[in-house]
Amino acid sequence: MEELPDYIDEEEEEEEEEFWPITIRAELIEYVLRRYGSLKVRDLSRILGCKLQDVRQVLRQLERSGRVKKAKLGRNYIWASTEELHSGFMYY
């Protein structure tokens, strides 16, 4: 059986590394919006320590998938999760 060259394995690893930060960032943004309510892009970028452009890109993707929504507030937009975080206790 013939082994694959090392450079093929490296290319696959690079593709995986590029994908997961966007997924993690999207999950973090969703969590923050559910937890703290409506926020501006600038607030989210400060909380996550990311560039404004990166946060906007993820928010647009989340909006297309229906997981967040935006509302006009003055000259800016605020973003909110479409899901509510349960703050109450569940009793059985």
Stockholm file with secondary structure:
# STOCKHOLM 1.0

chainA/1-92         MEELPDYIDEEEEEEEEEFWPITIRAELIEYVLRRYGSLKVRDLSRILGCKLQDVRQVLRQLERSGRVKKAKLGRNYIWASTEELHSGFMYY
#=GR chainA/1-92 SS CCCCCHHHHHHHHHHHHHHHHHHHHHHHHHHHHHHHCCBCHHHHHHHHTCCHHHHHHHHHHHHHTTSEEEEEETTEEEEEESSCCCCSCCCC
#=GC SS_cons        CCCCCHHHHHHHHHHHHHHHHHHHHHHHHHHHHHHHCCBCHHHHHHHHTCCHHHHHHHHHHHHHTTSEEEEEETTEEEEEESSCCCCSCCCC
//
